[in-house]
Amino acid sequence: MPLPERLAELLIEMAEQLAATVAEAPLAALRAAGVLERIGAGVSRETAGALCDDGMPAEAVATALGTARSKTWVLHLTAQDG
């Protein structure tokens, strides 16, 4: 599934900005990376849960995520708890 163009542009810009920050302020870059990981994990859980609730097979969600089916079920179950 291709990314929307604007989202792809933002991700490229973010990667470039993080790379520049690594050279200038490595601890700030590390903190930013942690924030991005938490954002990504939250979005993954929420989206996987919603897709599974809508009836999308876990295999299809796993393929879209580029991950294993078992991880998709963990994301789905975690989303239900949240």
Secondary structure, 3 states (H helix, E strand, C coil): CCCCHHHHHHHHHHHHHHHHHHHHCHHHHHHHHHHHHHHHHHHHHHHHHHHHHCCCCHHHHHHHHCCCHHHHHHHHHHHHHC
